[in-house]
Amino acid sequence: MNRFDQDAPQVQPPSYADRMGLHTTDAGVKVPVEQSIVTGVLFASTLGAILLLLDVPLMTIFKWMGIVAVALATAHWIFLHVHWWNLTRLENFLGIELDGIPNEPPRKITIQVQKVKENGHVEVMSYDFPVTDQQIQRFFTTVKTSTRGGKGISRREWTPKNVNGFSEKEWSEFYKELVRQKLVEIRGNECVLNPDGEDIADGWYSRMQEADPPPPEEDE
């Protein structure tokens, strides 16, 4: 006898409003501007001190300090902006984070199923999926099983996201986990849930039915 037990809710990471990443105004504008100004002032101050030791007239010193400060600040700003632009493009191209902050909040749903063996021992099986709670609920309550009709397990049945709930990338990752955790099998020409997968689907479907019972019939 197998019994669906529970799912662990999605853990939400800290809000992006509290963290500075590459794709923020702070990282893209504020910090580079501040760094550029400091760089220009430091170099200009150094130049001014050298010219002062050489007994150069003060007006000439101030003029060259201003020119150097503006020129170096501008050059440094351009360099930092190109560097920021390359990092953001590379991050998007590789699909990985380069600044220590994930591109997307990590998502993980854990489902546990209790398997009662013939000797009475209970074995708890855990399955992890990189999806949201809405996606996992939608999949296991509407997927076809041996006892219920429903949607088949194929990319065209579950994408695109605005229609069927999964983007191309999300479906690929989710399907990969279904295969890796041995919850699906090929029967004939189609991919279907195996008994372990159906245990999860049946448990989730039953729980949703209990949480949302049909309205009582009105007496005539």
C-alpha positions in Angstrom: 0.0 0.0 0.0 1.3 3.4 -0.9 0.2 6.7 0.6 0.8 10.2 -0.6 2.1 12.1 2.3 3.0 15.8 1.7 4.8 18.4 -0.3 7.2 20.9 1.0 6.2 24.4 0.0 8.4 26.5 -2.2 11.1 28.4 -0.3 11.2 32.0 -1.3 14.6 33.7 -1.3 15.2 37.2 -0.1 13.5 39.9 -2.2 15.5 41.4 -5.0 14.6 44.8 -3.6 17.0 44.0 -0.7 19.8 42.8 -2.8 22.1 44.4 -5.4 22.7 42.5 -8.6 23.9 43.3 -12.1 20.5 44.2 -13.4 19.9 47.1 -11.0 20.4 50.9 -11.2 22.9 50.7 -8.4 25.1 48.3 -10.2 24.6 49.8 -13.7 24.8 53.5 -12.9 25.3 54.6 -9.3 28.3 52.6 -8.3 30.2 53.1 -11.6 29.6 56.9 -11.4 30.9 57.0 -7.9 33.9 55.0 -8.7 34.6 57.2 -11.8 34.4 60.4 -9.8 36.7 59.1 -7.1 39.2 57.9 -9.7 39.2 61.3 -11.4 39.6 63.2 -8.2 42.5 61.0 -7.0 44.4 61.3 -10.2 43.7 65.1 -10.4 44.9 65.6 -6.8 48.1 63.6 -7.5 48.8 65.8 -10.5 48.0 68.9 -8.6 50.5 68.0 -5.9 53.2 67.3 -8.5 52.6 70.6 -10.3 52.6 72.5 -7.0 56.0 71.0 -6.2 57.2 72.3 -9.6 56.1 75.8 -8.7 53.5 75.9 -11.5 51.0 78.8 -11.2 47.8 77.9 -9.2 45.4 78.8 -12.0 47.3 76.5 -14.3 47.3 73.7 -11.7 43.5 74.1 -11.2 42.9 74.1 -14.9 44.9 70.9 -15.4 43.4 69.2 -12.4 39.9 69.9 -13.8 40.8 68.6 -17.2 42.4 65.4 -15.8 39.5 64.8 -13.4 36.8 65.1 -16.1 38.8 63.1 -18.7 39.7 60.2 -16.3 36.2 60.1 -14.8 34.7 59.9 -18.3 37.2 57.3 -19.5 36.7 55.2 -16.3 32.9 55.4 -16.6 33.1 54.2 -20.2 35.4 51.3 -19.2 33.1 50.3 -16.3 30.0 50.6 -18.5 31.4 48.3 -21.2 32.5 45.9 -18.5 29.0 45.9 -17.0 27.4 45.4 -20.4 29.7 42.5 -21.2 28.9 40.8 -17.9 25.2 41.1 -18.3 25.3 39.8 -21.9 27.5 36.9 -20.8 25.3 36.1 -17.9 22.3 35.9 -20.1 24.1 33.9 -22.8 25.5 31.3 -20.3 22.4 31.2 -18.2 24.5 31.4 -15.0 25.0 34.1 -12.4 28.3 35.9 -12.4 27.7 38.4 -9.6 26.8 36.0 -6.8 23.1 36.5 -7.2 20.9 34.0 -9.2 19.3 35.1 -12.3 16.0 33.7 -11.1 14.9 32.7 -7.6 15.6 29.0 -7.0 12.5 26.9 -7.1 12.1 23.5 -5.5 9.1 21.4 -4.6 9.6 18.3 -2.5 6.9 15.5 -2.6 7.0 12.6 -0.1 5.2 9.3 -0.6 5.0 6.7 2.2 5.3 3.1 0.9 4.0 0.5 3.3 5.9 -2.8 2.5 4.5 -6.3 3.0 6.4 -6.6 6.3 4.7 -3.5 7.6 7.7 -1.3 7.4 7.1 2.2 6.0 9.5 3.6 3.5 9.4 7.3 2.8 10.3 8.3 -0.8 11.1 11.9 -1.6 11.0 13.5 -5.0 12.3 17.0 -5.8 11.1 19.1 -8.7 12.4 22.5 -10.0 9.0 24.0 -10.4 6.5 26.2 -8.6 3.7 24.8 -6.5 1.2 25.9 -9.1 3.0 24.0 -11.9 3.4 20.8 -9.8 -0.3 20.9 -8.8 -1.4 21.5 -12.4 0.7 18.7 -13.7 -0.2 15.9 -11.2 -3.9 16.8 -11.1 -4.4 16.9 -14.9 -1.9 14.4 -16.2 -3.4 11.1 -17.6 -3.1 8.0 -15.5 -4.3 4.5 -15.8 -7.5 5.3 -13.9 -8.2 8.9 -15.2 -8.1 10.6 -18.5 -6.0 13.7 -18.9 -3.1 15.2 -20.7 -0.3 13.2 -22.1 3.4 13.7 -21.1 4.8 15.5 -24.1 6.2 19.0 -24.7 3.3 20.1 -26.9 0.8 19.2 -24.1 2.5 21.4 -21.5 4.0 24.3 -23.4 3.9 27.3 -24.0 3.6 28.7 -20.5 0.8 31.2 -21.1 -1.4 28.3 -22.4 -0.3 25.1 -20.7 1.8 26.3 -17.7 5.4 25.5 -18.7 8.0 27.4 -20.7 10.2 25.3 -23.0 13.1 25.5 -20.5 10.9 24.7 -17.5 9.4 21.7 -19.2 12.8 20.4 -20.2 14.0 20.6 -16.6 10.9 19.1 -15.1 10.7 16.3 -17.6 14.4 15.5 -17.0 13.6 15.1 -13.3 10.7 12.8 -14.1 13.0 10.6 -16.0 15.9 10.8 -13.5 13.7 10.0 -10.6 12.1 7.1 -12.5 8.5 8.3 -12.4 7.8 7.8 -16.1 8.1 5.0 -18.7 7.5 4.4 -22.4 4.5 2.3 -23.3 4.0 1.8 -27.0 4.5 5.2 -28.6 3.9 7.4 -25.6 5.5 8.4 -22.3 3.3 7.7 -19.3 3.5 7.7 -15.5 4.8 4.5 -14.0 3.3 3.1 -10.8 5.4 5.4 -8.6 4.4 8.4 -10.7 0.8 7.4 -10.4 1.1 7.2 -6.7 2.0 10.8 -6.6 -0.6 11.8 -9.1 -3.4 9.9 -7.3 -2.4 11.3 -3.9 -2.3 14.8 -5.2 -5.6 14.5 -7.1 -7.3 13.0 -4.0 -6.0 15.7 -1.8 -7.3 18.4 -4.2 -10.7 16.7 -4.3 -10.9 16.7 -0.5 -9.8 20.4 -0.4 -12.4 21.4 -3.0 -15.5 19.2 -2.7 -18.3 19.6 -5.2 -21.2 21.9 -4.1 -24.1 20.1 -2.4 -27.1 19.4 -4.6 -30.1 21.6 -4.1 -33.4 20.0 -3.0 -36.1 20.3 -5.6 
